[in-house]
Amino acid sequence: MWIDTHCHLDASEFASTLPAIIDAALEKNVRAILLPSVKAADCQQVRNIANQYGQQIPGLVYTLGIHPLYSNQAQEADIAILEQQILQSLTDPRFVGIGEIGLDYFVEGLDPRRQEYFFHAQLDLAAQYQLPVILHVRRSQDAILKALRRRKLPGGIAHAFNGSFQQAEQFIELGFKLGFGGAATYERALQIRRLLSELPIDSIVTETDAPDIPPAWLKDEGIRFNEPAFLPRIAQVLASIRGVNDIEFSQAVWRNAMQVLPRWSVLCADLPHPHLAP
């Protein structure tokens, strides 16, 4: 079985085709998907999607958070709304943590102080409720590491990781796994490929970030958006870069995700041991 630790099933690109997207993922043996929210107003929607399609994708889970790219639109009152949504979700077995949260110092026009306000407030919620976090880390590795060290957190996933080897080691020391996906399928992505090949295998998880971060072949094949059904093909490239076979890689990344997100592990406890379809 394959696992996608970061997939925006609630994105507008999937609004009219979501049942087909789910069916395609199942056909490719993707049996666990993590759906992060990006705005306080979206919390109910991601919860509904996870529960609606959870019978088909038994490992479909969600996290709740405010994405840094939406920090300019967010209001301070959204933190209280988010906390209420977290409290409502604590009894939902498909709720596994807080995210997608973080800092983005690459996109122009975002107020860094406003980003930092929402990021720190959400880290405080994660510490208060002892929930793992799904991190957006874009040209902000050191600032995020500094914030993490100030709190006692249970870890999480640094999604779409593209920092230095030393920064990767620091995230791992703080209890985080590192997400790799379509970006590593590009031959020019030398740093990402180096990280993928040299980091401990127990620090790596797979993701699509669908509909974003398309793998290298999508444009040539005339496909507009990334989707979770492409995860196995992406993961097979990652396994090749890593120098392991597909089954070993599938089992490792599944185990890693379950370890860092304990509520996910409980939900998936009755699933068969991870393996690939014949």
Secondary structure as GFF3:
##gff-version 3
##sequence-region A 1 278
A	DSSP	beta_strand	2	4	.	.	.	ID=ss1
A	DSSP	three_ten_helix	12	14	.	.	.	ID=ss2
A	DSSP	alpha_helix	18	27	.	.	.	ID=ss3
A	DSSP	beta_strand	30	36	.	.	.	ID=ss4
A	DSSP	three_ten_helix	40	42	.	.	.	ID=ss5
A	DSSP	alpha_helix	43	53	.	.	.	ID=ss6
A	DSSP	beta_strand	59	64	.	.	.	ID=ss7
A	DSSP	three_ten_helix	68	70	.	.	.	ID=ss8
A	DSSP	alpha_helix	77	89	.	.	.	ID=ss9
A	DSSP	beta_strand	95	104	.	.	.	ID=ss10
A	DSSP	alpha_helix	112	129	.	.	.	ID=ss11
A	DSSP	beta_strand	133	138	.	.	.	ID=ss12
A	DSSP	alpha_helix	141	149	.	.	.	ID=ss13
A	DSSP	beta_strand	156	159	.	.	.	ID=ss14
A	DSSP	alpha_helix	165	173	.	.	.	ID=ss15
A	DSSP	beta_strand	176	180	.	.	.	ID=ss16
A	DSSP	three_ten_helix	182	185	.	.	.	ID=ss17
A	DSSP	alpha_helix	190	198	.	.	.	ID=ss18
A	DSSP	three_ten_helix	201	203	.	.	.	ID=ss19
A	DSSP	beta_strand	204	206	.	.	.	ID=ss20
A	DSSP	three_ten_helix	228	230	.	.	.	ID=ss21
A	DSSP	alpha_helix	231	242	.	.	.	ID=ss22
A	DSSP	alpha_helix	246	260	.	.	.	ID=ss23
A	DSSP	alpha_helix	262	267	.	.	.	ID=ss24
###
